[in-house]
């Protein structure tokens, strides 16, 4: 996407700008290594409806400050919704954790600002593949 504006001399200028809602996935710093090692291939989010399209490639960031660079780019392979408590052991490992209990503990810690984590709450689930680093 290009954003057009006018320079001081009145000429049109264009600058590429990413569409933040469509192009960025924010991760915690602790998730960088598992994503780059292809050990983390799923993510669950409290927000529903879905934000990212199947087949689209998105930049992965740990920081949204101006000038931040993506640590990776991933392609969304599938998406679904389910109650948080429905996560399986296999899905917990795909999230980069050793067990379902480890994952649920980390999810609660990451999302504590949203209040108590209800295992019956619907979450958006995404499976992805690493396309490129940095």
Secondary structure, 3 states (H helix, E strand, C coil): CEEEEECCCCCEEEEECCCHHHHEEECCHHHHHHHHCCCCCEEEECCCCCCCCCCCEEEEECCCCCCCCCCEEEEEEEEEEEEHHHCCHHHHHHCCCCCHHHHHHHHHHHCHHHCCCCCCCEEEEEEEEEEEEC
